[in-house]
Amino acid sequence: MVNHSYQQKKTQRIYLNLRIYKNYQAAMSEPNNPVNMFYSRLKKHPVVAALTLLGSIVIALSAFTNAAKNIVSLVSLETRPSINGQWTSKVSYPWMNRQFTETFYFSGDGADLIGSATFLRHNRAIIEGNVKDTSIQFITLREEIVGPESSRQVKNVYHGRLNGNTITFKLLINGSNVTPQPIEFTAHQLDSAHP
């Protein structure tokens, strides 16, 4: 009894699949099915056919090149220089005729540089930090008092060149009357871990 019902269901499925296949064949052989209508229009308009083919190729190539760029960026051999950690330098400020020990804390991944830098021993947050190959750039901001009740924002712009465990910096101070000349100094890495 069970075997007979199984055979019956199997026969019904085969018959249903056969009917679906025949309906598909009939639809495809009709001249008014959507696929045949599309091909017949393309045959009548070769310029449209060429533009459609060209558009398809452009879309396929752009999808492939984006995918290729993404894959290449995953296996990119560019590595971030080992600058993360604490650095220190003795910096002479010409307008004060004094030398200060300044400290830099660097961290981040890839091209991003975050952390802090001291200026006249006062800690400042790094903004717009960037690392590329051996080039290091970042900015710190501070307020400078110019009168009894007024101040102005001063931007310290640091440009550095990494060489092993030293960074040669040029500090440009924008917005201050103190010094128009860049201040040059060399920072030395103390450790490789961020505190």
C-alpha positions, 0 to 999 in steps of 0.5 A: 500500500505504501509503495503504491502511494509513493509510486503515485506521488512520483508519477504525479511529480514527473507529470507536473514537471513535464507539464511545466517543461512543455508550457515553458517550451510553448512560451519560448516558441511563441513569437510574443514572449518577452525574450523573443520580443527583445531579440527581435527588437535588437535585430531591427535596431543594430545601434541599440544592440551595440549600445546595449552590449557596450553598456553591459561590458562597461558595467561588467568592467566597472564591477570587476575593477572595483572588486579588484581594487577591494581585493588588492587593498586587502592584500596591500603590502603597505604597512604602517611605520612603527611610530606608536608609543612615546617619543621625547625631544629637547626643543629650544624655543628661540623667543624664550632662550630656553629648552624644554623636554617635550613628549609625544604619544602616538597611536592609530592604524593605517594612515591615521595618527592620534595621540598628544603632543606637549608644547611648553610642557602643556599637553595638547591633543593631536588633530588631523594626524597623518602617517604615510611612508616615513612622513608624519604630519599633525596639528595641535591647537592652543589659546594664546593670551594677547591682552587682559581679556582677549586671546587667539587660537594658535595652530602648531603644525608639525611635519616630521620625517621618520628615520628608524627610532628618530623623527626629525620635526619642523614645527610651524606656529601659525597665528602667533607673533612669537616666531615666523621661523620653523623650529627644528628638533629630533624626537627619540622613541622611548618604547613601542607601546602606547601608555 
